[in-house]
Every structure is written in structure tokens, then in C-alpha cells.
């Protein structure tokens, strides 16, 4: 990413609406800016990454993980020293890092294993016996593994909806609040959640959902950053029992906008967060062809109106890129050298927050079993195994960690 990527952002003030690691999870797409890395799409429209895609994305994750640890440890030390100075205590020269900063730091045994698994998408190598943080927000590795499984869960849900003639795949809504460079992300997230919960509890919302044949809703939280600061927003897949006409969708969007503005006004402690009618809500149709969305406000570097995959849109926040020259995703902050404060704020604000949520009973209605999204595709017996002492593993640089996995994949191809 170019260092001046967000230097020319617009100023509208509104947003658009485990124990193993190292592998690109089978079924993940490669970097969006590398056209040669995109494999064939499966029957549900999920783009499959091949080994050419895995290597640059995996190396990027190693580098980002080390940058994140560096910034988070420095921030924790700064806070400890400031507190010591204010209280008159001893100024520390060391601080215990938070969990996400220590991902991959420790092994569960004296030996680290390199496993290779053969899948229908190619061979994938990864490290085992390494402690991981399981942060879906702030860890490049843990996020990719968790989100990949949740995307697969949505694929199953979509397939079951198509087979159930009593259901429609529905509509896709985005809710956001107005934001400024001075608006704390924690405040925006709190307002977003409070307004959303309040809106869905109102009689007006329930009447609207009854009119359009509401079955259930899947919500995902996403955060981007631009010249007007952090832009948190909710993506919501609203599943219905009927297909809505374009005129009906337009009318529903207008009605939702009124509800959303009223909810933000009701729940916000800062009235500057209240969005306009034009920007607060965006409503689109979900199409059956390839399980895609035609979204002109895409976050990857694809053109206006290009097909977007709904499973990726709702779950694979870790794979997204900011819109060119307008915004960046939090993980893209780690590619720069001047965004440590913003990254640390993001990590603090998202800690403990839910990245996605299903309405009560929806998983059962769509034939999904509890815990299916946590099944790790790397489980099972490897076709190749290499063991190295943890003391040697701990000395490896980010490029060396990536090169070892790449060499294993190439030698066994």
C-alpha cells in the first residue's frame, strides 16, 4: 500500500454504507491487488486462492503481526510509565504485553511442527504447537482462521436457503453513523450498537419486518479509517420469505433511514454522530447468481458495480482493502510506519466486541449445527511433518517464517 494512500480523502464526514497458524486457510482468496492469484470460483461464488496466492498473503501476515506486537508493547509501556509518573512510583522499563501482542510467542511444547495438508485447492503448510491469541479483530492469523470458517458457514446457509422454496435470500443493509477525525472509535461503536439494538426493539421496526416477510438477520461489524477518522458500520443480511421489488426496496430504505436517524438521536451522547438520510442506511438486493452482491461502495480495489461476494462481505474483514485513495482497513495500518496511535486505539476499542451475530433461532431455521463455524479445516493427519526446536523458531524473522512454509509446499508439490 502506498504511504500516501489516505492523503487525499474526501471530507464528507460520513462513511460508506487455536494452536496452529501460518497457513492460508483452504478456500481463502489471495491478495486483491494480485490478479494472478485468483483461482476459479466454486459453485457458490467463493473465490479460491491457489499457492501463488498463499505466499504473498502469508508473508504479509507475518510482517503485520510483528508490527502489531511492536506497537502494542510500546503503547502498553507508555501507559505504565505515565501512570507511574503521575502516582510518583517507579518508572518501569518493561511491561507484560497483552494477549494479542504475544500470539506465536510461546509453544505448547519444546518442538514446533510444520504440518502440510493436501486439500482440493492445493498443499498448505502451517505451524503447530504454537500458542495463539484467537483475536478476531486484531490478529492477522487468528482473524483469518476464524473468519474463514464463518464464511463457510454462510455458504451453507445460502445453499439451504436456495433449496428451501419458502425462503428468499433477501436484502443487504449497511448502517453507519457520522464521524469526524476527533471522534473516538469507542464512542462510535457504542453509539452504533446502542442505536441498532434500540431500533430493532421498536414497534415501527417490527411492523416493517412483518410487512416484508422477515425471517432472520445476520449482522457483521466492520471498521475502516479515513481522513474523517474511524468509520464503524454494520453490514446486515436480512433473510425474507419473499422477493421484494425494486420500488419496495427503495421505500423500505427510506423508512429504515428515518428509524435509524431517530435511533441514533435517541442513543447518542454526541449529536454530531447523527447521520444524514442519504448516508445513514444503504439497502441492496442480494442476488442468487453466484451468491454475490452488486455493491458500488466496495472496499476492495475493484471497480464500481463489480460483483462482491456476500460471504466475504459479511465475514472476511481481514481480506478486505480500503477503497483506493479514500480509506484503509485496520490491518492496512500495519503496512505503514505512522499509524501506531490509530492501531492501538482500534485494538482497545474492539476488544471484547462481537464481530458478528445471528438472530435467535436463525441457524436452526437454516439447518446449521451449533459450533460448525469453529471447525478448523486444518485438523486431521498431515501428509508431511517437519519438527524444529522452539528456540530456533523464536529466532526466525517474518520472511524466514514464510520461506520455510513455502519451501515445504514447493518440495512436496
N, C-alpha and C positions, 0 to 999 in steps of 0.2 A: 504494500500500500504506500502511495506517495505521502511524504510528510506534510504536504500542503493540502491534503485531501479535503479538510473541512474549513479551509481558509476563506472560501467564497460562499458560505452557506447563506441561504435567504434568511430574512429576519421577520418572518410572519408571526413567530411566537406560538405556532401550532404545529402539532405533529401529524404525520400521516398515520390517515387512519389505517465395593468389591475387593478382590485380591489380585486381579490380573489387569494389565494395561499395556499399551504400546501398539496394539493393532488398530487398524481402521476396521471398525465393526463390519462384518459382512453385510452388504446391502447399502453401505453408505456411498453417497456420491463424492467425487473428488472436488478440489477447489473450483469455484465457479469461474475463475478467471483463467482456467487452463482448458481450452476447448478440446484438446486431445485426450482429456482424462474421462470424458463422459462415455459410459458404456451404454449398452442397449437398455431400453425401458422394459420392465416386466408388464404383465397384463393389467396391473393396477396403476401403471404410470409412474412407478418409483424408479428413478434413475440409479443404475447400479454402477459403482466405481470399480475399475479393474486395478491391477497392481501398479499401473502407471499413475493412477490417481492416488493410490495409498501413500506412496513415498513422500511427495511434497507436503501433503496434508499432515502426515505423521511427524515429519521433521518440524513443521510449523508449530505443532502442538508441544513438542519438547521445548522449543525455544520460548514459546509463550508461557509455559509452565514455570520455567526458570526466572523469567522476567517478573511474573506474578509473585513468586516467593520473595524475590529481592525487594520489591516494592512493599509488600505486606509486612515483612520483617522490619524494614526501615520505618514504616509508619507506626508499628507497634512500639518500637524503641523510642521514637519521637514522643509518643503519648506518655510512655512511662517516665521519660526524663522530664517532661513538662509537669507531670503530676508530682514528681519528686521535688522539683524546684519550688513549686507552689506550696508544698507541705513542709519544706525545709528538710526533707530526708536525703538519704544518699542517692546520688545520681547513678543509675545503673549503666553498665556498658554491655549488657546482654539482656535479652528478653525471650521468653518462651513463645515461639511462633504459634499462630492459630492453626487449626487443623488443616485448612486448605493449603496453607503455605508449606506443609510438611508432606504433601502427597508424594509418594515414591521415595521418601527419605529413609524408611525403615523396611526391613524384610521380616517376614514371618518365620524365616529360618536362616541358617548361615549360608544357604545356597539359593541363588536366583536362577530360575529355569527360563529358558527361551523355548516356547512351545510353537509348533507350526500346525495349523489346522487346514485341511483341504475342504473347500466349500464349492458350491456350484459357480461361484464368482471368481475362484482362483485360490491360491495359497495365501494364508495370512499368519504372520508371526507376531508374537506378543510376549511380554514378560509375565511370569507368575511368581508367587510368594513375595509380593510387594504390597505393603500397606497402602491403601488408597483412602481418599477423604470422602468420596461419594457426594461431592457438592455438584448439584445440577446447574448452579448459577456461575460459579467462579473457577471451576477446574476444567480445563480443556479436555482431559481424558475422561474423567468420571461423567461429565456432562454428555460427551459423545456416546458413551455406552448406555446410559440411562435413556437419553432421548431417542437413540436408535430403536430401542425396544418399544418405546411408546409410539413411535411412528409405525412400527409393525402392527401394534395393537389397533391403530386407526385403520390400517389396511384391512384387517379382519372385519372391523366394524363396517367399513364401507361395503365390503363384499357381501356381508349379511344383509345390509340394507337393500342392495340391488336385488338380492334373491327374495326378499320379503316384499311382495307386491302391495302390502298395506302401508308401506313407508315411502317417503320421498327423501332424497338426500339434502333437501332444504336450502338454507341460506347461510352466508358467512358475514358476520358483523364485526366491526372494529370500533372500540370505544376508547377515547383518549381525552385528556384534559389539556388546557392551555399551559404552556410552560415558558419560563424565562431562564436566562443563564444563572440567575441568583436563586432559583427555586430548588430547594434541597430535594434529592430523589426520594428520601424517606417520606417527605410530606406529599409528594405527587403520588407515590404508591399507596400511602394511607388513604388519600382522598379518592383515588381510583377504586380501591376495594370497598370503601365505605359507601360511595355513591352507587356502585354496581349492586351491592347487597341490598341497599335501600330501594333502588329502582325495581329489582325483581320481587320485592316484598309488597309492592303497591297493588291495589286493585286494578289500576289502569294497565299495568303490565300483564296481569293475569287475564284480563279481558282481551287484550290484544293477542296474547298467546292462544287463547281459546278460539279466537276468530281465524287464526291462520293454521290451526291444526298442530299445535306444539306437542312434540313427543319428548324431547330432552335437549340438553345443551352441553357442549364440551368447550371449556374455556382455557386459553393459554395466555400467560403473561409474557410480554416482550418489552425490552428496553433498548433504545438507541440513543445516540448522543450527537448533537449538532451545535451550531452557533448559538442556539437558544437553550442550551443545556440538555439535561436528560429528558427523554420523551418516553415514559412508560405508557403502555396501552394494552388492552385486552383484545385478543382475537377469539371470536366465539363462533363455533359451528352449531347452528340451530337446526335440529332434525325435526321434520314435519311429517304429517300423514298425507300431504297433498302438494301438488306443484303450484307455485304462485306465478301469476302473470307478471310481466314487466311493470305494468301500471300498478299492480298491487304492491310489488316490492318497493316502488317509488313512494307510494302512500305510507307503507309501513316504516320506511326510513324516516320520513318526515315526522311521523308520530313518535318513533323512538327518539329522535333528536330532541323533541320537546320534553319527553320524560327524562332523558339523560341530563339536559341542562338544568331541569328542576332538581334532580337528584344531586348534582354537583353543588348547586347553590345551597341545598339543604345541609349537606355534609361537609362542605369545605370551610376551613377556618381562614382561608385566604381567597377572597373573591376574585383575585387575578387568575385563578385556575379555571374559572368557568369558561368553557369553550364556546365558539360561535355555532350557529345552526349548520353552517357549511362544513365545519371541521370536526365537530364532536363525534359524529357517528357516520360510518361508511358501511353500506349494505350491498352485498353482491350475491348473485346466484351461484350455487355450486353446480357444476356440470357433470354429467355422467361420463363423458368421453375422457378416458384415461385418468379419472379421479383428479381433475385439475380445476384450477380457478383462473379466470382471466382477470388479473389484477394489474391495473396500470400503476399502482403505487408499490411496486415490488422492491425488495430490499437487496436482491442480488443484482449483479451487473448485467441484467437482461433488459431488452427494450420494452417500451411502453406497450401494454396489451399482450405481452408474451404469456404463454401458459405457465402457471405456477402450480406446484403440487400441494394439495391441501394438507397431506400428512406432514410434509416438510414445513409448511407454513405454521402449523399448529405446534410442532414438536421440535424440529431441528434448528432451534435458535443458534446452536453452536456452529452450524454450517453457513449461516447467512452472512452476507456482506452488506454494508451500508450502501445507500443509493449514491452513485458516483457524484463526488463533489458537493454532497449535501449532508450526509450523516455517516456515522460509523457505528458498528456494534461494539459492545464492551470488549469482546475478545480482540477486536482490531486495535483497541487502545494499547494492547501489549506489543504491537508491532512498532510503536513509536517510543520516543525517549522523553516526551514532555507531558505525559498524561498520568503520572503516578497518583496525584491527588484525586483525579476523577475515578481511576480504577479502585482505589481504596474506599472511596465513598460508595461506589457501586457494590462492592463486596459487603460493606457494613449494612447497606440499606436492604439488600436482598436476602441476607442471612435469615433462615427460618421461614421465608415466604414460600408459598405454594407456586410452583411453575405451571401446573395445570390442574384442572378439576373437572369431574363428570357430575352431572346432576344425578340425584339419588335414583337408583334403580335402572339407570340407562344401560350400564354394562350388562346387567342381567337381561334386559329387554333385547339387546343386540347379540346375545349369545356368547358373551365374553366371560371367562372364568376369572375369579379373583387372583391377583398376583401374576397374571400372564405377562404383564409388561416388564416384570423383573427377571424373566428367564434370560440367562446370558447365553448367547449363541456360541460362545467360545468354550462352553462346557463339553466334556467328553474326552475321549482319548486322542492325544496328538499323533500325527504321522511322523513327527520328528521332535526330538528334545535335546537341548544343549544346556548344561549346567555350568554356572560360573560363581565363584565366591562373591558374597555381597560386598566385601571390602574392595574388590575390583570394580564391581558395578557402581559403587558410590563415587568412584573417581572419574567415571565416564562423563564426557561433555554431551551436550544435546545432539550435535552432529554424530558423535560416536554411538550414542544410544540408537539413533535412527539407522546408521550404517550397518550396525550389527543385525538388526531385524531385516533390512533389505538384503544383506548378503545371504542370510538363511533362506529367504524366499527365492532368491535367484539360484542358489546352489541346488535347491530341491525342486526347481521348476521342471 
